[in-house]
Amino acid sequence: MAVQSAASSAGAKVKKSRVPSVAEPAAGYDVVAKVGRVRNIPIDPKGVARPAHQRVDQGGVLAYMPERLDVFVRGVNQAPPMQLLETERAGVDAAFLGDLAKRMDVSYSHLAETVGIPKATAARKLARNEMIDGAAAIALARLLAIANEIVEDSTAPEAKKFNTAKWLGQWIERPQPALGGRKPSELLDTPTGVSMVTKLLGAIRSGAYQ
């Protein structure tokens, strides 16, 4: 079958795993303004810095730190809905898109256009360290999070060194029968399209799509 999970691509078997609950306790964050932006500084009750992937309380936003892609993806995967909403409104640093493009082994401008950001706009925002559309960033982070879970659920030894992000970059460019023969990348510029692609990737993870 043309559509295969990352784990299957590595010769692995996929099993179901627990999906984190949004009701689980969130880490405390200090939300401060700096250079016209809202930025999150993770702290615990004793004032000690906490890992950036840990969730903030619902009043904050997820901040992206350059070259901390995995941290941000875990944060998106664990964040409560209100925090994701605020992050969508605030936007995400363009460095996220740059780092993700490198990890996926795709063109930065192509990845930007995939989620509806014009090539020139994307280049300017990256050069000036500006914010990109938060909803687009979260959509891409969710896809990578699901792909990571497919591999993490695998029991095959090959899964330990599997390049999940690169596989995802290739997968979104392959026509999918479940999408009427269209490529996932052709649908990521609208909320409905993102939902369809996310649902398909989730079905691969659960083994529902063979």
Secondary structure per residue as TSV (DSSP state, phi and psi in degrees):
chain	resnum	aa	ss	phi	psi
A	1	M	-	360.0	141.2
A	2	A	-	-64.6	-35.2
A	3	V	-	-91.1	116.1
A	4	Q	-	-131.6	150.1
A	5	S	-	-75.1	161.2
A	6	A	H	-58.3	-39.7
A	7	A	H	-66.6	-39.0
A	8	S	H	-66.5	-36.2
A	9	S	H	-62.1	-26.4
A	10	A	T	-95.9	9.5
A	11	G	T	77.8	30.5
A	12	A	-	-110.5	164.1
A	13	K	-	-100.4	142.8
A	14	V	-	-104.2	136.3
A	15	K	-	-127.9	158.4
A	16	K	-	-77.9	149.8
A	17	S	-	-138.4	166.6
A	18	R	-	-69.1	135.1
A	19	V	-	-90.7	127.4
A	20	P	-	-56.4	139.0
A	21	S	-	-86.5	137.5
A	22	V	T	-72.2	-7.8
A	23	A	T	-87.1	-5.8
A	24	E	S	-65.7	152.7
A	25	P	-	-56.9	140.2
A	26	A	-	-102.4	150.5
A	27	A	-	-75.5	155.9
A	28	G	-	-82.0	141.3
A	29	Y	E	-131.2	148.5
A	30	D	E	-103.2	116.3
A	31	V	E	-96.7	120.1
A	32	V	E	-130.0	158.3
A	33	A	E	-99.4	136.5
A	34	K	E	-151.0	128.0
A	35	V	T	50.8	44.3
A	36	G	T	76.3	6.6
A	37	R	E	-119.4	158.6
A	38	V	E	-96.1	125.7
A	39	R	E	-127.6	144.7
A	40	N	E	-102.0	130.7
A	41	I	E	-116.5	108.4
A	42	P	E	-70.9	130.8
A	43	I	B	-138.1	153.8
A	44	D	-	-101.9	176.5
A	45	P	T	-56.7	-22.1
A	46	K	T	-92.6	2.9
A	47	G	S	85.0	11.6
A	48	V	-	-91.1	136.8
A	49	A	B	-60.5	138.5
A	50	R	-	-113.4	159.3
A	51	P	-	-55.5	139.3
A	52	A	T	-67.5	-17.9
A	53	H	T	-77.2	-14.7
A	54	Q	S	-72.1	146.7
A	55	R	-	-73.7	156.2
A	56	V	-	-102.7	168.9
A	57	D	-	-72.1	165.8
A	58	Q	T	-65.8	-10.0
A	59	G	T	-85.8	-8.6
A	60	G	S	-101.5	-176.4
A	61	V	-	-126.8	159.9
A	62	L	-	-84.5	123.0
A	63	A	-	-99.1	143.4
A	64	Y	-	-101.5	130.1
A	65	M	-	-104.8	127.8
A	66	P	T	-49.1	136.6
A	67	E	T	66.6	18.4
A	68	R	-	-117.4	47.9
A	69	L	H	-59.8	-48.4
A	70	D	H	-61.8	-36.8
A	71	V	H	-62.8	-45.7
A	72	F	H	-66.2	-41.9
A	73	V	H	-61.8	-42.4
A	74	R	H	-64.2	-37.7
A	75	G	H	-62.9	-43.9
A	76	V	H	-62.6	-40.8
A	77	N	H	-67.2	-25.3
A	78	Q	H	-105.6	-11.1
A	79	A	-	-69.9	145.2
A	80	P	-	-71.4	156.4
A	81	P	H	-53.1	-41.1
A	82	M	H	-63.8	-36.6
A	83	Q	H	-68.4	-39.0
A	84	L	H	-64.8	-39.5
A	85	L	H	-59.8	-46.7
A	86	E	H	-66.2	-33.4
A	87	T	H	-68.5	-39.6
A	88	E	H	-60.3	-40.8
A	89	R	H	-70.2	-39.4
A	90	A	H	-77.7	-29.3
A	91	G	-	91.5	169.0
A	92	V	E	-128.7	142.3
A	93	D	E	-53.6	135.3
A	94	A	T	-60.5	-18.9
A	95	A	H	-59.9	-28.4
A	96	F	H	-58.6	-47.8
A	97	L	H	-65.4	-38.3
A	98	G	H	-64.5	-45.0
A	99	D	H	-66.8	-38.4
A	100	L	H	-67.8	-40.1
A	101	A	H	-60.3	-42.3
A	102	K	H	-62.7	-44.5
A	103	R	H	-66.2	-36.8
A	104	M	H	-82.4	-8.5
A	105	D	T	61.4	46.3
A	106	V	S	-130.1	166.2
A	107	S	-	-69.0	135.9
A	108	Y	H	-59.5	-45.4
A	109	S	H	-65.4	-37.2
A	110	H	H	-67.2	-42.5
A	111	L	H	-63.5	-39.3
A	112	A	H	-63.7	-45.7
A	113	E	H	-64.9	-31.0
A	114	T	H	-58.4	-37.8
A	115	V	T	-99.7	17.9
A	116	G	T	86.8	17.0
A	117	I	-	-102.9	117.3
A	118	P	-	-54.5	146.0
A	119	K	H	-54.0	-49.5
A	120	A	H	-63.7	-40.7
A	121	T	H	-63.3	-44.2
A	122	A	H	-62.2	-42.7
A	123	A	H	-63.9	-42.3
A	124	R	H	-64.5	-43.9
A	125	K	H	-65.1	-38.1
A	126	L	H	-67.5	-43.3
A	127	A	H	-63.9	-35.1
A	128	R	T	-97.1	3.6
A	129	N	T	57.8	45.5
A	130	E	-	-97.8	176.9
A	131	M	E	-86.9	144.1
A	132	I	E	-108.0	172.8
A	133	D	-	-55.8	123.2
A	134	G	H	-66.3	-36.8
A	135	A	H	-64.5	-39.5
A	136	A	H	-65.1	-42.6
A	137	A	H	-64.2	-43.2
A	138	I	H	-65.6	-38.0
A	139	A	H	-60.4	-46.1
A	140	L	H	-66.7	-39.7
A	141	A	H	-63.9	-38.7
A	142	R	H	-62.6	-43.1
A	143	L	H	-61.5	-43.8
A	144	L	H	-66.2	-36.6
A	145	A	H	-62.4	-42.6
A	146	I	H	-65.5	-43.5
A	147	A	H	-61.5	-40.2
A	148	N	H	-61.3	-39.4
A	149	E	H	-67.6	-34.0
A	150	I	H	-59.4	-45.1
A	151	V	H	-72.8	-40.9
A	152	E	H	-63.4	-30.6
A	153	D	T	-75.7	-14.1
A	154	S	-	-71.5	147.3
A	155	T	-	-102.7	-0.4
A	156	A	S	-80.3	140.9
A	157	P	G	-59.7	-31.8
A	158	E	G	-63.1	-24.0
A	159	A	G	-65.3	-25.6
A	160	K	G	-63.8	-31.2
A	161	K	G	-113.0	14.2
A	162	F	-	-71.4	132.7
A	163	N	-	-85.0	87.2
A	164	T	H	-64.5	-45.1
A	165	A	H	-63.5	-40.6
A	166	K	H	-65.6	-40.5
A	167	W	H	-60.0	-42.6
A	168	L	H	-62.3	-41.2
A	169	G	H	-60.1	-35.0
A	170	Q	H	-77.9	-39.3
A	171	W	H	-63.6	-41.2
A	172	I	T	-69.4	-11.0
A	173	E	T	-101.0	3.6
A	174	R	S	-99.0	133.1
A	175	P	-	-58.6	135.5
A	176	Q	B	-117.4	123.5
A	177	P	G	-53.9	-37.7
A	178	A	G	-67.9	-15.0
A	179	L	G	-108.2	23.8
A	180	G	T	71.0	26.5
A	181	G	T	83.7	3.3
A	182	R	B	-88.2	157.8
A	183	K	-	-80.1	143.1
A	184	P	G	-55.9	-35.1
A	185	S	G	-62.8	-22.1
A	186	E	G	-79.1	-9.9
A	187	L	T	-111.5	-5.5
A	188	L	T	-79.9	3.0
A	189	D	T	-93.5	2.8
A	190	T	S	-135.0	152.7
A	191	P	H	-58.1	-40.5
A	192	T	H	-64.5	-42.5
A	193	G	H	-63.2	-42.5
A	194	V	H	-60.0	-42.6
A	195	S	H	-61.7	-40.6
A	196	M	H	-64.9	-44.2
A	197	V	H	-68.7	-41.5
A	198	T	H	-62.3	-41.7
A	199	K	H	-63.3	-41.2
A	200	L	H	-64.9	-45.0
A	201	L	H	-65.5	-36.5
A	202	G	H	-65.1	-35.0
A	203	A	H	-67.6	-35.3
A	204	I	H	-63.4	-41.3
A	205	R	H	-62.4	-42.1
A	206	S	H	-80.5	-11.2
A	207	G	T	84.8	9.8
A	208	A	-	-76.5	-22.0
A	209	Y	-	-110.4	117.8
A	210	Q	-	-115.3	360.0
